[in-house]
Amino acid sequence: MKQKKFQRVILYARLERENRDVLETLQQVSAHLAQKHIVMLDPDTAQNCDLPIPVLPRAELDPDQDLMIVVGGDGSLLSAGQIAIQHHIPVVGINRGNLGFLTDISPHDFALELDQVLQGSYLQESRSVLAMSIYEQNTVCFAAQALNDVVLSRGNETRLITFDVFVNEQFVSHYRSDGLILATPTGSTAYALSAGGPILHPQLNAMVMVPMFSHSFSARPLVIDDQSELRIEISAQNEVPLQISCDGQCSYSIAPGQSVRVKKSERSLQLLHPKDYRYYDTLRIKLGWGSEG
């Protein structure tokens, strides 16, 4: 059964730093799609390249007809994902990064797979998103969202930081560590994995909490129902502000005595894959697992 066809395509790439591979593929994709008269550029992308393609203001993005194509790696897709989540448009990625867990169309033979996606032949996944809020007493100081992870880290503090974690207002533990990673299933193969966390299937209704280099040998990753709300109380024992980041895109200062609340967002990312996409094939290839003998 065919999925929805797309009437307009928006190209996105991060070109602030020179990357010949990304620019070359972006040019090839734009030339291919220009023949179909459906391609436009994201404003940020247009500022860093010289392509004869009209620019679409983000306020004019239309969830009923638009598809965002990301050229780059997983970091680029995370950046584009913030836009796509806000405007409720689906995303597909052409991999010009390293691992490419999220960007799975090859840059060397993209034309066929891209044409199939545009004609409605694709797989669509709804990827969960975390909503993070920083509180000063009962007032929200800052709010953001994360497709991969929310990370509490030491910032400029050279010593271990201290904080308490609650789930649904039930006390879980007091931590002295380098920080804490709260990851979605999508983010479980990113920073959380390198810190010793488990891999969660993308469609699992869960999130994972991973302490980073805890002072306690008993501190272990904890998988939590994604209908839960997690609260982190920043101890006054920390002498300097700490840092909290969403998807590694931006960092925000959080002071001793403030708190962080994280829960599943009402929004999600609609991530598209080619029709032959297989999740476990991707895991095996990207992580270098053994093949059949």
Secondary structure, 3 states (H helix, E strand, C coil): CCCCCCCEEEEECCCCCCCHHHHHHHHHHHHHHHCCCCEEECHHHHHCCCCCCCECCHHHCCCCCEEEEEEECHHHHHHHHHHHHHHCCCEEEEECCCCCCCCCECCCCHHHHHHHHHCCCCEEEEEEEEEEEEEECCEEEEEEEECCEEEEECCCCCCCEEEEEEECCEEEEEEEECEEEEECCHHHHCHHHHCCCCCCCCCCCEEEEEEECCCCCCCCCEEEECCCEEEEEECCCCCCCEEEEECCCEEEEECCCCEEEEEEEEEEEEEEECCCCCHHHHHHHHHCCCCCC
